[in-house]
Amino acid sequence: MSTLPTSLPGGTWNLGDVTVTRFGYGAMQLAGPGVMGPPADREGALAVLREVVELGITHIDTADAYGPGVTNQLIREALHPYPESLHIATKVGATRDQRGGWPPARRPDELRRAVDENLANLGVEVLDLVNLRLGNAEGPHPEPVAEAFETLVDLQRQGVIRHLGVSNATADQVAEARAIAPIVCVQNRYNLAHRQDDELIDSLAEANIAYVPFFPLGGFSPLQSSALSTVAARLAATPMSVALAWLVRRSPNILLIPGTSSVAHLRENVAGAALPLSDEDLAELDKIGR
């Protein structure tokens, strides 16, 4: 097993008025196959969540659509009452169908119901952070943001949401949301091979807004995967470790949320993100997405 660093990789970031560890945890994989139903190993899932807190991670990403309801209920069972330092980000804007799909649910009544379900399943009176999920399973899609985002802004004014963000969004949608109300983060697909948000990340960093990438190893072509594996082999590390370490170095506003249902894998991810990368390593890795 990899040796854990003495502190979490990347340090911390101010997410609105709270400070969180840049290395977070994504709870999606705690649900059953296809992110539907209960986990095969319930006690193992609870152990992962408790280990998250033991490691000093203060940022968990979830959604009531996971399961649905399963991951939030697991989080509550494992960690409630929550440590004051722990901050939970959730998402609304999509639901689940019987085939395991992710149909949009962004009408005002659907969003209000989703917020209520998150509150109930997490066992809280206020949600730390709610991201409005846009687009679909294929990625961002141009569409108006105002009605849905204004619904969440209204709930924020009512005191049931502290901070707002957007997920699976285009740069134009991010700008539209920011024109309506402040956001503290953007959560999009991004990794070494998918660099479409490079400009957005840099502009958000200048505005002190976090960027939360998902799928750190998703969607690599065989050639790109081979290039990453070559660097990983030279560093005696796994491709995931290199991918996470690159994200840590990419920009200080990037918050990591790698997911796993294994305590051992969680610890490996923490150690991997702390992998030192030389300037030469970074230059070679940067070529993958170009």
C-alpha positions in Angstrom: 0.0 0.0 0.0 1.2 3.5 -0.8 2.5 5.6 2.0 0.0 8.4 2.8 1.3 12.0 2.7 1.5 13.9 6.0 -1.1 16.3 4.7 -3.7 16.1 2.0 -2.5 16.9 -1.5 -3.1 20.4 -2.8 -3.8 22.0 0.6 -7.1 23.9 0.9 -9.4 26.2 -1.0 -11.9 28.8 0.2 -15.3 27.7 -1.1 -17.4 30.7 -0.4 -17.1 31.4 3.3 -15.7 28.0 4.2 -12.3 26.4 3.8 -12.2 22.9 2.3 -9.5 20.5 1.4 -8.8 20.5 -2.3 -8.7 16.7 -2.1 -12.4 15.7 -1.7 -14.4 12.5 -2.1 -17.1 11.7 -4.7 -19.8 9.4 -3.2 -21.3 8.2 -6.6 -19.7 4.8 -6.4 -21.2 3.9 -3.1 -24.5 3.0 -4.7 -25.1 -0.3 -6.4 -24.4 -1.2 -10.1 -25.2 1.6 -12.5 -25.5 3.9 -9.5 -28.8 2.2 -8.7 -29.9 0.5 -5.5 -27.9 -0.4 -2.4 -24.3 -1.3 -2.4 -23.3 -5.0 -2.3 -21.2 -4.3 0.8 -23.0 -1.8 3.0 -20.6 -2.0 5.9 -17.7 -1.4 3.4 -19.5 1.7 2.1 -19.9 3.0 5.6 -16.3 2.3 6.3 -15.1 4.3 3.3 -17.1 7.4 4.5 -15.7 7.1 8.0 -12.2 6.8 6.5 -12.8 10.0 4.5 -13.3 11.9 7.7 -10.4 10.1 9.5 -8.1 11.2 6.6 -9.0 14.8 7.2 -11.0 15.2 3.9 -13.6 18.0 4.4 -15.4 18.0 1.1 -17.8 15.2 0.0 -19.7 15.4 -3.3 -23.0 13.6 -3.7 -26.5 13.7 -5.2 -29.8 12.3 -4.1 -30.1 10.9 -7.6 -27.4 8.4 -6.7 -29.3 5.3 -5.7 -31.6 7.2 -5.8 -31.3 8.4 -2.2 -28.9 5.6 -1.3 -25.6 7.5 -1.1 -27.1 10.4 0.9 -28.7 7.9 3.4 -25.3 6.2 3.7 -23.6 9.5 4.4 -26.1 10.3 7.1 -25.8 6.8 8.7 -22.0 6.9 8.7 -21.3 10.5 9.6 -24.3 12.3 11.2 -24.1 14.4 13.3 -21.5 15.8 10.9 -18.2 17.3 12.0 -18.2 21.1 11.8 -15.3 20.9 9.4 -17.2 18.7 6.9 -19.0 20.2 3.9 -21.3 18.3 1.6 -21.9 19.4 -1.9 -24.9 17.9 -3.7 -26.6 18.2 -7.2 -30.1 18.7 -8.5 -31.4 18.9 -12.0 -31.6 15.2 -13.0 -33.5 12.2 -11.7 -33.4 8.5 -12.5 -35.7 6.3 -14.5 -36.4 2.6 -14.3 -33.8 1.9 -16.9 -31.1 3.7 -15.0 -31.2 6.8 -17.2 -30.7 10.3 -16.1 -33.6 12.3 -17.4 -33.5 16.1 -16.7 -35.6 17.4 -13.8 -35.2 21.2 -13.9 -38.7 22.5 -13.6 -39.1 24.7 -10.5 -41.3 22.0 -8.8 -38.8 19.3 -9.6 -35.9 21.3 -8.2 -37.7 22.2 -5.0 -38.6 18.5 -4.5 -35.0 17.5 -5.1 -33.8 20.0 -2.5 -36.3 18.7 0.0 -35.2 15.1 -0.7 -31.5 16.0 -0.2 -32.3 17.8 3.1 -34.3 14.8 4.4 -31.9 12.1 3.3 -28.8 13.9 4.5 -30.6 14.9 7.8 -29.8 18.6 7.6 -31.8 21.8 7.7 -29.4 23.6 5.3 -27.5 22.3 2.3 -23.9 23.5 2.2 -23.7 23.6 -1.6 -26.1 22.8 -4.4 -24.9 22.4 -8.0 -27.5 22.8 -10.8 -26.8 19.9 -13.1 -27.3 20.9 -16.8 -27.0 19.1 -20.1 -27.4 15.3 -20.2 -25.4 12.1 -19.9 -23.6 13.0 -23.1 -22.3 16.3 -21.7 -23.2 20.0 -21.7 -26.0 21.2 -24.0 -26.8 24.8 -24.8 -30.0 25.7 -23.0 -31.3 28.6 -20.9 -30.3 28.6 -17.3 -32.3 31.4 -15.8 -35.6 29.7 -14.6 -33.9 26.8 -13.0 -31.1 28.8 -11.4 -33.4 31.4 -10.1 -35.4 28.7 -8.4 -32.3 27.7 -6.5 -31.5 31.4 -5.7 -35.0 31.7 -4.2 -34.3 28.6 -2.0 -31.0 30.2 -1.0 -32.8 33.3 0.1 -35.1 31.1 2.1 -32.1 29.8 4.0 -32.1 26.1 2.9 -29.0 26.5 0.6 -25.8 28.2 1.6 -23.9 28.2 -1.7 -24.6 27.6 -5.4 -22.7 26.1 -8.3 -23.4 24.7 -11.7 -22.4 21.3 -13.2 -22.1 19.9 -16.7 -22.2 23.5 -18.0 -20.9 25.4 -21.0 -18.9 28.6 -20.4 -21.9 30.6 -21.6 -24.1 28.9 -19.0 -21.6 29.6 -16.3 -21.6 33.3 -17.3 -25.4 33.4 -17.3 -25.6 31.8 -13.9 -23.0 34.3 -12.5 -25.0 37.2 -13.9 -28.0 36.0 -11.8 -26.2 35.2 -8.5 -22.7 34.4 -7.2 -21.5 30.8 -7.6 -18.7 29.1 -5.7 -17.9 26.3 -8.1 -18.3 24.7 -11.5 -18.3 20.9 -11.8 -17.5 19.6 -15.3 -15.9 16.7 -17.1 -12.2 17.4 -17.4 -8.9 15.5 -17.4 -5.6 15.1 -19.2 -7.3 14.0 -22.4 -10.3 16.3 -22.3 -9.0 19.9 -22.0 -12.0 21.8 -23.4 -12.3 23.8 -20.2 -8.7 25.1 -19.9 -9.7 28.7 -20.6 -12.7 28.4 -18.2 -10.6 27.0 -15.4 -8.2 29.9 -15.6 -10.9 32.6 -15.7 -12.6 31.0 -12.7 -9.3 30.9 -10.8 -9.0 34.7 -11.3 -12.5 35.1 -9.9 -11.8 32.8 -6.9 -14.3 30.2 -8.1 -13.5 26.5 -7.7 -13.5 24.1 -10.6 -14.4 20.4 -9.7 -13.5 17.9 -12.5 -15.1 14.6 -12.7 -14.0 11.4 -14.6 -10.2 11.9 -14.1 -9.6 8.9 -16.2 -12.7 8.8 -18.4 -12.7 8.9 -22.2 -9.1 8.4 -23.0 -8.3 7.1 -26.5 -6.0 4.1 -26.7 -3.1 6.3 -27.8 -3.7 8.8 -25.0 -4.0 6.0 -22.5 -0.8 4.5 -23.7 1.0 7.8 -23.3 -0.3 8.1 -19.8 0.7 4.5 -18.9 4.2 5.2 -20.2 4.7 8.2 -17.9 3.1 6.2 -15.0 5.5 3.3 -15.6 8.5 5.6 -15.5 7.3 7.1 -12.2 6.5 3.6 -10.8 2.9 4.8 -10.3 -0.6 4.0 -11.5 -2.2 6.0 -14.3 -4.9 7.2 -11.8 -2.1 8.5 -9.5 -0.5 10.5 -12.3 -3.9 11.8 -13.5 -4.8 13.0 -10.0 -1.4 14.5 -9.4 -1.6 16.4 -12.7 -4.9 17.8 -11.7 -3.5 19.0 -8.4 -0.7 20.8 -10.3 -3.0 22.1 -13.1 -4.5 25.0 -11.1 -5.0 25.9 -7.4 -8.8 26.3 -7.8 -9.2 22.6 -8.9 -10.9 20.5 -6.2 -10.6 16.7 -6.7 -13.5 14.3 -6.0 -12.2 10.8 -7.0 -14.7 8.2 -6.0 -14.3 4.6 -4.7 -16.1 2.0 -2.7 -12.9 0.7 -1.2 -10.9 2.0 1.9 -7.7 0.8 0.4 -8.4 2.5 -3.0 -9.3 5.7 -1.2 -6.0 5.7 0.6 -4.2 4.9 -2.7 -5.9 7.9 -4.3 -4.8 10.2 -1.6 -1.2 9.0 -1.9 -1.4 9.1 -5.7 -2.5 12.7 -5.8 0.6 13.6 -3.8 2.9 12.1 -6.5 5.6 14.6 -7.3 5.8 15.6 -10.9 8.8 17.2 -12.5 8.6 20.0 -15.1 9.6 17.4 -17.7 6.7 15.1 -16.5 4.2 17.9 -16.7 5.4 18.9 -20.2 5.0 15.3 -21.4 1.6 14.9 -19.8 0.4 18.2 -21.3 0.9 16.8 -24.8 -1.8 14.1 -24.2 -4.7 16.6 -24.4 -3.2 18.7 -27.2 
